[in-house]
């Protein structure tokens, strides 16, 4: 649960899941992600470098927008970026 208070990619992952599915399931999912990262790091001798929460949030935002454009097109809508809003 401590990872939820950090400014890391894992912390951002935990916070996003906790808001959506609850804290208990988010802890389990985050623990699994940590174990998987640890395994791949040890198995393949790779260095793990945390990209940070901002990088994770930007990738998440890009992924959501990529899925949203075709979905809006199915209903006959087009999406436009709002001016002055980041």
Biotite code that builds the C-alpha atoms (Angstrom):
import biotite.structure as struc

atoms = struc.array([
    struc.Atom([0.000, 0.000, 0.000], chain_id="A", res_id=1, res_name="UNK", atom_name="CA", element="C"),
    struc.Atom([2.972, 2.296, 0.485], chain_id="A", res_id=2, res_name="UNK", atom_name="CA", element="C"),
    struc.Atom([3.529, 2.368, -3.261], chain_id="A", res_id=3, res_name="UNK", atom_name="CA", element="C"),
    struc.Atom([0.274, 4.323, -3.589], chain_id="A", res_id=4, res_name="UNK", atom_name="CA", element="C"),
    struc.Atom([1.917, 7.305, -1.898], chain_id="A", res_id=5, res_name="UNK", atom_name="CA", element="C"),
    struc.Atom([4.944, 7.390, -4.185], chain_id="A", res_id=6, res_name="UNK", atom_name="CA", element="C"),
    struc.Atom([5.407, 9.479, -7.315], chain_id="A", res_id=7, res_name="UNK", atom_name="CA", element="C"),
    struc.Atom([6.338, 6.496, -9.488], chain_id="A", res_id=8, res_name="UNK", atom_name="CA", element="C"),
    struc.Atom([4.740, 4.625, -12.367], chain_id="A", res_id=9, res_name="UNK", atom_name="CA", element="C"),
    struc.Atom([3.730, 1.870, -9.923], chain_id="A", res_id=10, res_name="UNK", atom_name="CA", element="C"),
    struc.Atom([2.146, 4.461, -7.635], chain_id="A", res_id=11, res_name="UNK", atom_name="CA", element="C"),
    struc.Atom([0.144, 5.913, -10.514], chain_id="A", res_id=12, res_name="UNK", atom_name="CA", element="C"),
    struc.Atom([-0.916, 2.392, -11.534], chain_id="A", res_id=13, res_name="UNK", atom_name="CA", element="C"),
    struc.Atom([-2.086, 1.642, -7.989], chain_id="A", res_id=14, res_name="UNK", atom_name="CA", element="C"),
    struc.Atom([-4.019, 4.920, -7.648], chain_id="A", res_id=15, res_name="UNK", atom_name="CA", element="C"),
    struc.Atom([-5.787, 4.444, -10.988], chain_id="A", res_id=16, res_name="UNK", atom_name="CA", element="C"),
    struc.Atom([-6.808, 0.894, -10.113], chain_id="A", res_id=17, res_name="UNK", atom_name="CA", element="C"),
    struc.Atom([-7.799, 1.751, -6.536], chain_id="A", res_id=18, res_name="UNK", atom_name="CA", element="C"),
    struc.Atom([-10.199, 4.379, -7.821], chain_id="A", res_id=19, res_name="UNK", atom_name="CA", element="C"),
    struc.Atom([-11.716, 1.943, -10.292], chain_id="A", res_id=20, res_name="UNK", atom_name="CA", element="C"),
    struc.Atom([-11.796, -1.457, -8.565], chain_id="A", res_id=21, res_name="UNK", atom_name="CA", element="C"),
    struc.Atom([-11.043, -0.762, -4.916], chain_id="A", res_id=22, res_name="UNK", atom_name="CA", element="C"),
    struc.Atom([-7.956, -0.711, -2.741], chain_id="A", res_id=23, res_name="UNK", atom_name="CA", element="C"),
    struc.Atom([-7.802, -4.425, -1.912], chain_id="A", res_id=24, res_name="UNK", atom_name="CA", element="C"),
    struc.Atom([-7.763, -5.556, -5.539], chain_id="A", res_id=25, res_name="UNK", atom_name="CA", element="C"),
    struc.Atom([-5.409, -2.730, -6.485], chain_id="A", res_id=26, res_name="UNK", atom_name="CA", element="C"),
    struc.Atom([-2.899, -3.910, -3.862], chain_id="A", res_id=27, res_name="UNK", atom_name="CA", element="C"),
    struc.Atom([-2.999, -7.426, -5.306], chain_id="A", res_id=28, res_name="UNK", atom_name="CA", element="C"),
    struc.Atom([-2.629, -6.216, -8.892], chain_id="A", res_id=29, res_name="UNK", atom_name="CA", element="C"),
    struc.Atom([0.239, -3.892, -7.974], chain_id="A", res_id=30, res_name="UNK", atom_name="CA", element="C"),
    struc.Atom([1.984, -6.652, -6.001], chain_id="A", res_id=31, res_name="UNK", atom_name="CA", element="C"),
    struc.Atom([1.720, -8.925, -9.031], chain_id="A", res_id=32, res_name="UNK", atom_name="CA", element="C"),
    struc.Atom([3.166, -6.206, -11.241], chain_id="A", res_id=33, res_name="UNK", atom_name="CA", element="C"),
    struc.Atom([6.086, -5.737, -8.826], chain_id="A", res_id=34, res_name="UNK", atom_name="CA", element="C"),
    struc.Atom([6.758, -9.488, -8.761], chain_id="A", res_id=35, res_name="UNK", atom_name="CA", element="C"),
    struc.Atom([6.658, -9.646, -12.562], chain_id="A", res_id=36, res_name="UNK", atom_name="CA", element="C"),
    struc.Atom([9.089, -6.725, -12.855], chain_id="A", res_id=37, res_name="UNK", atom_name="CA", element="C"),
    struc.Atom([11.374, -8.348, -10.286], chain_id="A", res_id=38, res_name="UNK", atom_name="CA", element="C"),
    struc.Atom([11.286, -11.697, -12.101], chain_id="A", res_id=39, res_name="UNK", atom_name="CA", element="C"),
    struc.Atom([12.112, -10.205, -15.483], chain_id="A", res_id=40, res_name="UNK", atom_name="CA", element="C"),
    struc.Atom([14.838, -8.073, -13.954], chain_id="A", res_id=41, res_name="UNK", atom_name="CA", element="C"),
    struc.Atom([16.478, -11.071, -12.270], chain_id="A", res_id=42, res_name="UNK", atom_name="CA", element="C"),
    struc.Atom([15.858, -13.564, -15.080], chain_id="A", res_id=43, res_name="UNK", atom_name="CA", element="C"),
    struc.Atom([17.212, -11.430, -17.901], chain_id="A", res_id=44, res_name="UNK", atom_name="CA", element="C"),
    struc.Atom([19.682, -9.330, -15.909], chain_id="A", res_id=45, res_name="UNK", atom_name="CA", element="C"),
    struc.Atom([18.016, -6.060, -16.854], chain_id="A", res_id=46, res_name="UNK", atom_name="CA", element="C"),
    struc.Atom([18.143, -2.838, -14.889], chain_id="A", res_id=47, res_name="UNK", atom_name="CA", element="C"),
    struc.Atom([14.750, -1.500, -13.880], chain_id="A", res_id=48, res_name="UNK", atom_name="CA", element="C"),
    struc.Atom([14.404, 2.236, -14.265], chain_id="A", res_id=49, res_name="UNK", atom_name="CA", element="C"),
    struc.Atom([11.112, 3.700, -13.145], chain_id="A", res_id=50, res_name="UNK", atom_name="CA", element="C"),
    struc.Atom([9.798, 6.054, -15.832], chain_id="A", res_id=51, res_name="UNK", atom_name="CA", element="C"),
    struc.Atom([7.823, 8.083, -13.282], chain_id="A", res_id=52, res_name="UNK", atom_name="CA", element="C"),
    struc.Atom([4.170, 8.815, -12.730], chain_id="A", res_id=53, res_name="UNK", atom_name="CA", element="C"),
    struc.Atom([4.022, 11.560, -15.364], chain_id="A", res_id=54, res_name="UNK", atom_name="CA", element="C"),
    struc.Atom([5.225, 9.181, -18.075], chain_id="A", res_id=55, res_name="UNK", atom_name="CA", element="C"),
    struc.Atom([2.710, 6.544, -16.982], chain_id="A", res_id=56, res_name="UNK", atom_name="CA", element="C"),
    struc.Atom([-0.159, 9.050, -16.928], chain_id="A", res_id=57, res_name="UNK", atom_name="CA", element="C"),
    struc.Atom([0.767, 10.374, -20.390], chain_id="A", res_id=58, res_name="UNK", atom_name="CA", element="C"),
    struc.Atom([0.853, 6.850, -21.863], chain_id="A", res_id=59, res_name="UNK", atom_name="CA", element="C"),
    struc.Atom([-2.494, 6.086, -20.217], chain_id="A", res_id=60, res_name="UNK", atom_name="CA", element="C"),
    struc.Atom([-4.005, 9.286, -21.615], chain_id="A", res_id=61, res_name="UNK", atom_name="CA", element="C"),
    struc.Atom([-2.694, 8.524, -25.119], chain_id="A", res_id=62, res_name="UNK", atom_name="CA", element="C"),
    struc.Atom([-4.080, 4.976, -24.928], chain_id="A", res_id=63, res_name="UNK", atom_name="CA", element="C"),
    struc.Atom([-7.530, 6.202, -23.866], chain_id="A", res_id=64, res_name="UNK", atom_name="CA", element="C"),
    struc.Atom([-7.638, 8.837, -26.615], chain_id="A", res_id=65, res_name="UNK", atom_name="CA", element="C"),
    struc.Atom([-6.549, 6.299, -29.229], chain_id="A", res_id=66, res_name="UNK", atom_name="CA", element="C"),
    struc.Atom([-9.469, 4.057, -28.229], chain_id="A", res_id=67, res_name="UNK", atom_name="CA", element="C"),
    struc.Atom([-11.914, 6.943, -27.979], chain_id="A", res_id=68, res_name="UNK", atom_name="CA", element="C"),
    struc.Atom([-11.608, 8.260, -31.547], chain_id="A", res_id=69, res_name="UNK", atom_name="CA", element="C"),
    struc.Atom([-12.917, 5.091, -33.276], chain_id="A", res_id=70, res_name="UNK", atom_name="CA", element="C"),
    struc.Atom([-15.600, 4.711, -30.613], chain_id="A", res_id=71, res_name="UNK", atom_name="CA", element="C"),
    struc.Atom([-16.868, 8.248, -31.279], chain_id="A", res_id=72, res_name="UNK", atom_name="CA", element="C"),
    struc.Atom([-16.774, 7.581, -35.042], chain_id="A", res_id=73, res_name="UNK", atom_name="CA", element="C"),
    struc.Atom([-19.055, 4.555, -34.546], chain_id="A", res_id=74, res_name="UNK", atom_name="CA", element="C"),
    struc.Atom([-21.707, 6.937, -33.236], chain_id="A", res_id=75, res_name="UNK", atom_name="CA", element="C"),
    struc.Atom([-21.093, 9.523, -35.945], chain_id="A", res_id=76, res_name="UNK", atom_name="CA", element="C"),
    struc.Atom([-19.118, 11.973, -33.812], chain_id="A", res_id=77, res_name="UNK", atom_name="CA", element="C"),
    struc.Atom([-15.695, 13.496, -34.294], chain_id="A", res_id=78, res_name="UNK", atom_name="CA", element="C"),
    struc.Atom([-13.453, 14.560, -31.443], chain_id="A", res_id=79, res_name="UNK", atom_name="CA", element="C"),
    struc.Atom([-11.689, 17.900, -31.362], chain_id="A", res_id=80, res_name="UNK", atom_name="CA", element="C"),
    struc.Atom([-9.161, 19.129, -28.843], chain_id="A", res_id=81, res_name="UNK", atom_name="CA", element="C"),
    struc.Atom([-10.467, 21.908, -26.632], chain_id="A", res_id=82, res_name="UNK", atom_name="CA", element="C"),
    struc.Atom([-8.497, 25.139, -26.915], chain_id="A", res_id=83, res_name="UNK", atom_name="CA", element="C"),
    struc.Atom([-6.757, 26.312, -23.786], chain_id="A", res_id=84, res_name="UNK", atom_name="CA", element="C"),
    struc.Atom([-7.195, 22.986, -21.981], chain_id="A", res_id=85, res_name="UNK", atom_name="CA", element="C"),
    struc.Atom([-4.279, 20.642, -21.454], chain_id="A", res_id=86, res_name="UNK", atom_name="CA", element="C"),
])
